[in-house]
Structures are given as C-alpha cells and as structure tokens.
C-alpha cells in the first residue's frame, strides 16, 4: 500500500486538492493547524474558511471569473459545488454564506473514505514524501522558514486587508436596495452620499490613525486588496472611481448620488453585511468613528473589524513548473496563493491542478497542462514563466491568447474567449485522459 499523500493546509486549495486525490483513490492526510493554533485573520477551525470577502466574483460568461468557474465545473470542482449550495443573493456574483460554506466543505471531506484531517501545526516538510503545501498566504513563520530552507529562496511579502462586517439590524433606514442601471436583482444595500458628506468622510478617512505594521518587513500593498484609507490618500476622487462609484445607481426618489457605499450580505439570513471594497487597516476605534460618518451607519454594530495581515508568496517561476510541482523535488507540490495566484477561485484551481498532476506523476503519466486558451492553463503558465517582477495574478482575459477573429462588441468578444476556451478544454479532456 502506498503511503498517504500529505496536504499541508486546509484552506481552499488544500481542500480541493484533497478531494481530487481522494476521488482518484489516493489516501490523503490534511494537516490543518487551526484548532490548535490560529492565524491573525481566521475566526473558526472550519476547513476552507473565507477570511476576506464572501464573494467568489462574477458567474457571467462575459467575465474572466465566470469563465474560470465554467472551466472548474467541467473539471469536477468540489468547492465550486459547495459555493453554489451555500450561495446568498449578490446580483451576478457568486457570494456565499461564509459559515455555511466552510461547514459544507468540512462535511464533504470528512465524509470521504480516503481523507483524514489532522489538527496539527506543520513546520517540517519531507520532500521525499508526496506532499502538497497549500498553507496559504498566512503560513506560519516556522513553515515559511522551512519552505525557504528547502527551496533556497526568499519569500515575498505584501499586505492584504479585509473589510468590516456589520450587524444588519444596526444599519439605518436610509440604506436602500438597488442594482446598477436597474439591471438584475437588487441584492446590495446602498448608502448614498452628497458631495459635502463625501468630502467630510474623505477628509476624516485620510487623517484617521492606522494600526502599526512594525511586524512586517515591507510595505507593498497589492492593488487588488488595497485598504480604503490608502486609496483615499491617492486623491480626493479615487474612491469615487473605485468602490464608491455612483454610476448607474439612483436613490429611491430618483436622484443621482455623488458617491455610494455598497453593503453585501454575509449569510443566507441577511443578518450581517460587509462593506464592499472597504478593506482597512485603521485602528478599531477609528473604524467605528470614521465609518459611522456614513449615512445609515451612525449606529452600526461591528461584528468584525477590518484588519491587515501579511501575505507570503513564492518567487514561483524560480521554483515551480506548470504542474505546480517543485523543480528541485519531484514529489513536492505547492498550491494556493502562496504560489502567486490571486483570488479564491484561482486558489481552488491551483489546488485542483496540483492534485491532478501529483496523482499523474505517481502513476508515471504525462503532466496535465491545460490549453493556453483557458484561464486555468494560463495561470499554470504564469507561475512557471520567468519574469523580473513576479506578482500575484488573478483571472483576466488579458492573459489569454488573442482571438483570431474578435467581435467588435466588447461583451461578444469576451464571450468568444469563454466559448473558445471551453471548447478547447473539452477537446483536451477527451484526448489527454486527465
């Protein structure tokens, strides 16, 4: 009997990897330290806990995130199924009840005969044992040091931030449901600001006190999760062209607001909402003071404050190939944001691909590298293509091979990318045995 495959980390990537291996008959041990040791951002010991937004982004076929989900559906992705099962209304986005999602993934894995979950902090890796390191961007200092020792490389660090969550019954009556341009369901609560309210809020936000970052070595902010106060410091109107853009929103009396704050449901009961795009590193008292300036949040109850934390990722092209396998150690694979893929669904995809490739490698089969017309295939190439300034990458049409005959209409052109990629994926699956 072959030895069990070790998966270090029970986050999104690790859980998907465990499922993919177990369904192929491989024995898997998932090591998750939460339950014996927590991180700065996790709240529970559930597997696949979401620590930032509860949204997995758009499902529309004319978006890159929608295309990525369509690819993963065809690859039998467990976590995507769990997301749809625990979905909460969020317009065209796939948002989930955070607790229900983690519980669903935990139940699914713990019920599989080939999966064993061990609550243990791992700080040593045996590269001769089949292993997938999916510790995530919040890997412990000890594990990060062990990875650095094994690979002989330095990890990169950037800051990530999460937004506050508010009690629904503490949000004022002036908040209103609306969809942009009245398209789709009105799943977001909106707070409208006039120019005077916006400028007063912007001024206080810029001057608000932030939590110290002395424990970290660098102050590089990843653009995709920029704290709202950093965004505000870039200019008076930066937020109005970002998360507070008023375009397409009208108040109940038909007026066009100067700026808008949107709130998204955190759970199926709609008992909690997060402030969309308001990732922050303000001191907790400052969060209460400044965010309660927003109309409708004067008496807001904070269920969770925004926090900032360090995210660590590898200089992947120096260490990984397109299978997410380690160039130096044939039985060692990596998955998740630690590889430099950015985003929930992208992390899930990396776990799936790493698992498939480790399974195939142990069988002596050829590697699985999806076509360059697919989002997953191009993420595989991103982590393995040398570059001078390696940065996290999420799903976007810009990473795909150009269309031979692109449509003039932008939405039609994006659907062409999706249709072409899915057709190529189907053909690849038919011929490769992946």
KOLZALO-329257 format. One record per residue (C-alpha): residue in one letter; x, y, z; chain. Coordinates in steps of 0.02 Angstrom, whole numbers, plus 50000, padded with zeros to 5 digits. Each point is the difference from the previous one (the first is absolute). Layout:
NUSE:rest:c1:c2:c3:kette
NUSE:A:X:Y:Z:A .
...
END
This chain:
NUSE:rest:c1:c2:c3:kette
NUSE:X:50000:50000:50000:A .
NUSE:X:50069:50171:49951:A .
NUSE:X:50029:50129:50135:A .
NUSE:X:49867:50135:50023:A .
NUSE:X:50024:50165:49912:A .
NUSE:X:50027:50144:50120:A .
NUSE:X:49908:50164:49973:A .
NUSE:X:50062:50141:50108:A .
NUSE:X:49857:50123:50023:A .
NUSE:X:49812:49979:50002:A .
NUSE:X:49956:50158:49906:A .
NUSE:X:49919:50014:49829:A .
NUSE:X:50144:49927:49900:A .
NUSE:X:50039:49862:50124:A .
NUSE:X:49820:49943:50013:A .
NUSE:X:49975:49992:49813:A .
NUSE:X:50164:49905:49983:A .
NUSE:X:49944:49875:50132:A .
NUSE:X:49837:49968:49908:A .
NUSE:X:50083:49978:49831:A .
NUSE:X:50125:49875:50069:A .
NUSE:X:49874:49904:50106:A .
NUSE:X:49877:49979:49858:A .
NUSE:X:50142:49922:49901:A .
NUSE:X:50027:49874:50140:A .
NUSE:X:50150:50081:50084:A .
NUSE:X:50011:50001:50189:A .
NUSE:X:50020:50179:50062:A .
NUSE:X:50043:50079:50166:A .
NUSE:X:49954:50184:50014:A .
NUSE:X:50100:50093:50133:A .
NUSE:X:49911:50156:50063:A .
NUSE:X:50071:50097:50145:A .
NUSE:X:49840:50096:50040:A .
NUSE:X:49924:49916:50151:A .
NUSE:X:50168:49996:50087:A .
NUSE:X:50071:50164:49934:A .
NUSE:X:49909:50144:49918:A .
NUSE:X:50050:50133:49873:A .
NUSE:X:49976:50188:50015:A .
NUSE:X:49846:49995:49888:A .
NUSE:X:49908:49834:50017:A .
NUSE:X:49850:49993:50116:A .
NUSE:X:49961:49812:50004:A .
NUSE:X:50085:49831:49981:A .
NUSE:X:49894:49951:49849:A .
NUSE:X:50086:49947:49842:A .
NUSE:X:49996:50120:49852:A .
NUSE:X:49956:50150:50109:A .
NUSE:X:49988:50162:49901:A .
NUSE:X:50094:50139:50087:A .
NUSE:X:49976:50146:49881:A .
NUSE:X:49846:50029:49892:A .
NUSE:X:49860:49872:49993:A .
NUSE:X:49986:50026:49812:A .
NUSE:X:50078:49883:49872:A .
NUSE:X:49967:50132:49867:A .
NUSE:X:49894:49994:49842:A .
NUSE:X:49925:49847:49918:A .
NUSE:X:49960:50089:49836:A .
NUSE:X:50070:49922:49842:A .
NUSE:X:50067:50168:49942:A .
NUSE:X:50116:50014:50151:A .
NUSE:X:50165:49913:50032:A .
NUSE:X:49943:49944:50173:A .
NUSE:X:49844:49925:49921:A .
NUSE:X:50107:49910:49871:A .
NUSE:X:50112:49931:50138:A .
NUSE:X:49849:49930:50092:A .
NUSE:X:49936:49919:49841:A .
NUSE:X:50168:49915:49976:A .
NUSE:X:50000:49937:50179:A .
NUSE:X:49824:49931:49982:A .
NUSE:X:50063:49892:49857:A .
NUSE:X:50144:49943:50109:A .
NUSE:X:49883:49940:50139:A .
NUSE:X:50046:50132:50130:A .
NUSE:X:49933:49959:50174:A .
NUSE:X:50019:50173:50074:A .
NUSE:X:49905:50082:49858:A .
NUSE:X:49854:49881:50033:A .
NUSE:X:50006:50044:50185:A .
NUSE:X:49998:50184:49954:A .
NUSE:X:49843:49982:49895:A .
NUSE:X:49917:49899:50139:A .
NUSE:X:50031:50139:50127:A .
NUSE:X:49972:50148:49883:A .
NUSE:X:49925:50163:50062:A .
NUSE:X:49924:50132:49885:A .
NUSE:X:50133:50116:49927:A .
NUSE:X:49939:50046:49826:A .
NUSE:X:50111:49920:49870:A .
NUSE:X:50133:49950:50126:A .
NUSE:X:50020:49833:50087:A .
NUSE:X:49999:50052:50182:A .
NUSE:X:49983:49872:50139:A .
NUSE:X:49943:49986:50179:A .
NUSE:X:50173:49998:50074:A .
NUSE:X:49964:49880:50144:A .
NUSE:X:49889:49884:49897:A .
NUSE:X:50131:49987:49864:A .
NUSE:X:50138:49950:50121:A .
NUSE:X:49885:49876:50083:A .
NUSE:X:49950:49923:49832:A .
NUSE:X:50181:49975:49946:A .
NUSE:X:50046:49929:50170:A .
NUSE:X:49856:49875:49994:A .
NUSE:X:50039:49948:49822:A .
NUSE:X:50183:49962:50035:A .
NUSE:X:49977:49919:50170:A .
NUSE:X:49871:49882:49922:A .
NUSE:X:50119:49939:49865:A .
NUSE:X:50078:49828:50037:A .
NUSE:X:50175:50046:49937:A .
NUSE:X:50015:50165:50096:A .
NUSE:X:50063:50025:50177:A .
NUSE:X:50010:50173:50079:A .
NUSE:X:50133:50028:50133:A .
NUSE:X:50003:50156:50106:A .
NUSE:X:50184:50033:50012:A .
NUSE:X:50123:50139:49963:A .
NUSE:X:50127:49943:49871:A .
NUSE:X:50172:50080:50002:A .
NUSE:X:50101:49865:49913:A .
NUSE:X:49978:49931:49824:A .
NUSE:X:50072:49837:49937:A .
NUSE:X:50024:50031:49813:A .
NUSE:X:50014:49812:49968:A .
NUSE:X:49821:49974:50059:A .
NUSE:X:49864:50047:49875:A .
NUSE:X:49942:50168:50066:A .
NUSE:X:49898:50151:49947:A .
NUSE:X:50039:50157:50099:A .
NUSE:X:49841:50104:49997:A .
NUSE:X:50031:50098:50158:A .
NUSE:X:49933:50159:49922:A .
NUSE:X:50061:50178:50015:A .
NUSE:X:49991:49989:50190:A .
NUSE:X:50128:49861:50017:A .
NUSE:X:50081:50001:50171:A .
NUSE:X:50173:50076:50018:A .
NUSE:X:50072:49827:50038:A .
NUSE:X:49923:49921:49845:A .
NUSE:X:50053:50148:49892:A .
NUSE:X:50177:49980:50063:A .
NUSE:X:49995:49813:49962:A .
NUSE:X:49941:50034:49822:A .
NUSE:X:50140:50126:49978:A .
NUSE:X:50127:49875:50065:A .
NUSE:X:49940:49862:49884:A .
NUSE:X:49991:50107:49845:A .
NUSE:X:50147:50113:50036:A .
NUSE:X:49897:50152:49957:A .
NUSE:X:49927:50149:50090:A .
NUSE:X:49813:50024:50015:A .
NUSE:X:49920:50163:49948:A .
NUSE:X:49878:50090:50112:A .
NUSE:X:49861:50121:49964:A .
NUSE:X:49859:50067:50106:A .
NUSE:X:49821:49942:49986:A .
NUSE:X:49850:50073:50089:A .
NUSE:X:49821:49949:50038:A .
NUSE:X:49843:50105:50017:A .
NUSE:X:49890:50022:50154:A .
NUSE:X:49840:49901:50022:A .
NUSE:X:49847:50086:50074:A .
NUSE:X:49842:49939:50086:A .
NUSE:X:49855:50021:49880:A .
NUSE:X:49879:50065:50131:A .
NUSE:X:50120:50142:50042:A .
NUSE:X:49996:50074:49825:A .
NUSE:X:49890:50154:49983:A .
NUSE:X:49838:50012:49902:A .
NUSE:X:50077:50118:49871:A .
NUSE:X:50094:49851:49926:A .
NUSE:X:49911:49938:49845:A .
NUSE:X:50007:49851:49883:A .
NUSE:X:50046:50038:49820:A .
NUSE:X:50088:49922:49851:A .
NUSE:X:50106:50101:49881:A .
NUSE:X:49896:50062:49854:A .
NUSE:X:49856:49900:50077:A .
NUSE:X:50075:49842:49925:A .
NUSE:X:49981:49836:50092:A .
NUSE:X:49945:49972:50178:A .
NUSE:X:50026:50138:50127:A .
NUSE:X:50107:49899:50119:A .
NUSE:X:50113:50139:50063:A .
NUSE:X:49955:50126:50134:A .
NUSE:X:50054:50174:49948:A .
NUSE:X:50049:50153:50100:A .
NUSE:X:49988:50161:49899:A .
NUSE:X:50112:50149:50035:A .
NUSE:X:49989:50178:49936:A .
NUSE:X:50157:50098:49962:A .
NUSE:X:50013:50079:50172:A .
NUSE:X:49979:49833:50089:A .
NUSE:X:50128:49918:49886:A .
NUSE:X:50133:50133:50024:A .
NUSE:X:49977:50000:50188:A .
NUSE:X:50017:49810:50004:A .
NUSE:X:50151:50004:49883:A .
NUSE:X:50088:50131:50107:A .
NUSE:X:49977:49900:50161:A .
NUSE:X:50050:49838:49916:A .
NUSE:X:50164:50072:49937:A .
NUSE:X:50043:50066:50174:A .
NUSE:X:49942:49846:50098:A .
NUSE:X:50126:49900:50102:A .
NUSE:X:50059:49834:49931:A .
NUSE:X:50057:49845:50091:A .
NUSE:X:50191:49984:50005:A .
NUSE:X:50083:49881:49879:A .
NUSE:X:50164:49981:50093:A .
NUSE:X:49996:49810:49993:A .
NUSE:X:50020:49999:49812:A .
NUSE:X:50152:50029:49893:A .
NUSE:X:49923:50086:49850:A .
NUSE:X:49857:50117:49967:A .
NUSE:X:49945:49941:49829:A .
NUSE:X:49813:50009:49978:A .
NUSE:X:49923:49883:49871:A .
NUSE:X:49885:50104:49891:A .
NUSE:X:49858:49872:50003:A .
NUSE:X:49977:50015:50189:A .
NUSE:X:50051:50180:50030:A .
NUSE:X:49944:50072:50168:A .
NUSE:X:49869:50135:49977:A .
NUSE:X:50106:50127:50094:A .
NUSE:X:50147:49970:49882:A .
NUSE:X:49884:50025:49853:A .
NUSE:X:49933:50161:50077:A .
NUSE:X:50176:50066:50023:A .
NUSE:X:50028:49987:49813:A .
NUSE:X:49878:50140:49965:A .
NUSE:X:49832:50077:50039:A .
NUSE:X:49906:49908:49861:A .
NUSE:X:50092:49833:50002:A .
NUSE:X:49864:49914:50103:A .
NUSE:X:49865:50070:49886:A .
NUSE:X:50081:49910:49854:A .
NUSE:X:50020:49844:50106:A .
NUSE:X:49886:49919:50131:A .
NUSE:X:49899:50159:50025:A .
NUSE:X:49960:50030:49818:A .
NUSE:X:49820:50061:49982:A .
NUSE:X:49980:49954:49816:A .
NUSE:X:49833:49917:49961:A .
NUSE:X:49928:50020:50176:A .
NUSE:X:49850:50108:50040:A .
NUSE:X:49925:50034:50171:A .
NUSE:X:49817:49950:50033:A .
NUSE:X:49946:50177:49953:A .
NUSE:X:50091:49989:49833:A .
NUSE:X:50149:50110:50046:A .
NUSE:X:50178:49964:49944:A .
NUSE:X:50116:49990:50151:A .
NUSE:X:50173:50077:50001:A .
NUSE:X:50073:49840:50071:A .
NUSE:X:49933:49831:50058:A .
NUSE:X:50054:49871:50129:A .
NUSE:X:49937:49824:49966:A .
NUSE:X:49967:49867:50131:A .
NUSE:X:49994:49815:49955:A .
NUSE:X:49916:49858:50095:A .
NUSE:X:50116:49892:50103:A .
NUSE:X:49880:49856:50028:A .
NUSE:X:49838:49924:49937:A .
NUSE:X:49901:50077:50144:A .
NUSE:X:50060:50174:49952:A .
NUSE:X:50041:50033:50182:A .
NUSE:X:50171:50072:49956:A .
NUSE:X:50072:50107:49861:A .
NUSE:X:50177:50042:49948:A .
NUSE:X:50052:50169:49930:A .
NUSE:X:50048:49964:49821:A .
NUSE:X:50175:50059:49956:A .
NUSE:X:50034:50069:50175:A .
NUSE:X:50149:49894:50047:A .
NUSE:X:50087:50097:50136:A .
NUSE:X:50144:50009:50123:A .
NUSE:X:49928:50139:50106:A .
NUSE:X:50004:49981:50188:A .
NUSE:X:49837:49920:50057:A .
NUSE:X:49943:50156:50091:A .
NUSE:X:50036:50102:49844:A .
NUSE:X:49899:49879:49895:A .
NUSE:X:49850:50031:50110:A .
NUSE:X:50025:50189:50001:A .
NUSE:X:50031:50024:49814:A .
NUSE:X:49884:49870:49924:A .
NUSE:X:49856:50056:50111:A .
NUSE:X:50010:50166:49908:A .
NUSE:X:49920:49913:49852:A .
NUSE:X:49812:50031:49987:A .
NUSE:X:49914:49845:50068:A .
NUSE:X:50148:49939:50102:A .
NUSE:X:49984:50125:50143:A .
NUSE:X:49955:49859:50121:A .
NUSE:X:50088:49858:49910:A .
NUSE:X:50048:49848:50104:A .
NUSE:X:50166:49926:49943:A .
NUSE:X:49994:49810:50002:A .
NUSE:X:50177:49994:49933:A .
NUSE:X:50124:50142:49977:A .
NUSE:X:50107:50018:49848:A .
NUSE:X:50179:49939:50022:A .
NUSE:X:50160:49997:49898:A .
NUSE:X:50117:49853:49992:A .
NUSE:X:50152:49938:49908:A .
NUSE:X:49980:49889:49849:A .
NUSE:X:50149:49896:49948:A .
NUSE:X:50029:49928:49828:A .
NUSE:X:50143:49912:49912:A .
NUSE:X:50104:50064:49856:A .
NUSE:X:49911:49858:49912:A .
NUSE:X:50083:50003:49828:A .
NUSE:X:50167:49964:50084:A .
NUSE:X:49933:49850:50094:A .
NUSE:X:49843:49929:49916:A .
NUSE:X:49954:49932:49831:A .
NUSE:X:49830:50011:49915:A .
NUSE:X:49934:49850:50098:A .
NUSE:X:50026:50097:50164:A .
NUSE:X:50136:49872:50035:A .
NUSE:X:50166:50045:50077:A .
NUSE:X:50146:49996:49878:A .
NUSE:X:50121:49944:50135:A .
NUSE:X:49891:49864:50081:A .
NUSE:X:49890:49893:49885:A .
NUSE:X:49879:49950:50138:A .
NUSE:X:49974:50175:50070:A .
NUSE:X:49861:50111:49933:A .
NUSE:X:49931:50169:50051:A .
NUSE:X:49825:50073:49981:A .
NUSE:X:49900:50153:50046:A .
NUSE:X:50048:50182:50020:A .
NUSE:X:50173:49952:50062:A .
NUSE:X:50038:49961:49817:A .
NUSE:X:49950:50173:49939:A .
NUSE:X:49825:49969:49937:A .
NUSE:X:49884:50133:50070:A .
NUSE:X:49820:49970:50047:A .
NUSE:X:49889:49868:50077:A .
NUSE:X:49953:49907:49842:A .
NUSE:X:50175:50014:49928:A .
NUSE:X:50065:49918:50160:A .
NUSE:X:49872:49860:49984:A .
NUSE:X:50056:49973:49820:A .
NUSE:X:50182:49986:50051:A .
NUSE:X:49957:49868:50130:A .
NUSE:X:49904:49901:49871:A .
NUSE:X:50142:50006:49873:A .
NUSE:X:50136:49961:50127:A .
NUSE:X:49902:49847:50059:A .
NUSE:X:49966:49936:49825:A .
NUSE:X:50183:50018:49955:A .
NUSE:X:50067:49919:50158:A .
NUSE:X:49882:49853:49971:A .
NUSE:X:50058:49984:49819:A .
NUSE:X:50183:50016:50048:A .
NUSE:X:49985:49858:50126:A .
NUSE:X:49923:49894:49862:A .
NUSE:X:50136:50047:49877:A .
NUSE:X:49874:50088:49888:A .
NUSE:X:50031:50158:49898:A .
NUSE:X:49969:50167:50086:A .
NUSE:X:49837:50095:49986:A .
NUSE:X:50024:50175:49930:A .
NUSE:X:49837:50071:49935:A .
NUSE:X:49992:50095:49834:A .
NUSE:X:50060:50181:49991:A .
NUSE:X:49824:50052:49952:A .
NUSE:X:49939:49955:50175:A .
NUSE:X:50016:50104:50158:A .
NUSE:X:50065:49853:50101:A .
NUSE:X:50128:49959:49866:A .
NUSE:X:50065:50177:49999:A .
NUSE:X:50010:50006:50190:A .
NUSE:X:50109:49844:49986:A .
NUSE:X:50111:50093:49879:A .
NUSE:X:50003:50155:50111:A .
NUSE:X:50075:49909:50148:A .
NUSE:X:50133:49917:49891:A .
NUSE:X:50051:50138:49880:A .
NUSE:X:50157:50097:50051:A .
NUSE:X:49977:50187:50027:A .
NUSE:X:50099:50137:50085:A .
NUSE:X:49855:50061:50108:A .
NUSE:X:49890:49852:50045:A .
NUSE:X:49833:50056:50073:A .
NUSE:X:49836:49913:50046:A .
NUSE:X:49883:49969:49852:A .
NUSE:X:49813:49976:49996:A .
NUSE:X:49882:49947:49861:A .
NUSE:X:49991:50126:49858:A .
NUSE:X:49980:49992:49812:A .
NUSE:X:50166:50090:49977:A .
NUSE:X:50098:49841:50040:A .
NUSE:X:49915:49900:49860:A .
NUSE:X:50063:49975:49824:A .
NUSE:X:49923:50128:49880:A .
NUSE:X:49843:49958:49901:A .
NUSE:X:50023:49966:49815:A .
NUSE:X:49842:50094:49950:A .
NUSE:X:49945:50107:50148:A .
NUSE:X:49826:50073:50001:A .
NUSE:X:49985:50189:50003:A .
NUSE:X:49879:50001:50145:A .
NUSE:X:50095:49986:50165:A .
NUSE:X:49878:49880:50086:A .
NUSE:X:49990:49889:49847:A .
NUSE:X:50190:49998:49991:A .
NUSE:X:50011:49944:50181:A .
NUSE:X:49874:49862:49969:A .
NUSE:X:50109:49945:49855:A .
NUSE:X:50144:49974:50120:A .
NUSE:X:49889:49893:50111:A .
NUSE:X:49926:49897:49858:A .
NUSE:X:50170:49969:49922:A .
NUSE:X:50081:49954:50165:A .
NUSE:X:49863:49879:50052:A .
NUSE:X:50001:49916:49830:A .
NUSE:X:50189:49977:50010:A .
NUSE:X:49985:49935:50178:A .
NUSE:X:49870:49871:49949:A .
NUSE:X:50113:49940:49858:A .
NUSE:X:50150:49992:50117:A .
NUSE:X:49905:49896:50128:A .
NUSE:X:49942:49880:49865:A .
NUSE:X:50175:49969:49935:A .
NUSE:X:50111:50014:50154:A .
NUSE:X:49913:49886:50125:A .
NUSE:X:50021:50136:50133:A .
END
